[in-house]
Amino acid sequence: MSTITITINMDNAAFADDTYNELTHVLNQVADKAINAKVPLGNIRDTNGNTCGKYEVSNA
């Protein structure tokens, strides 16, 4: 079984004005990298270009 672990820090300026749209943006980024590009581990960047989290796909 495969699992994905996602950690997102929402305590920054990119999330201040519109938390839900920014969260949608970063989750779409994870989906694009992890699922479409098959990159199993990576950093997540907000719309300001700052690292705001990470994800890891593992096969257990």
Buried (B, 14 or more C-beta within 10 A) or exposed (E): EEEEEBEBEBEEEBBEEEEEEBBEBBBEBBEEBBEEEEEBEBEBBBBEEEEBBBBEBEEE
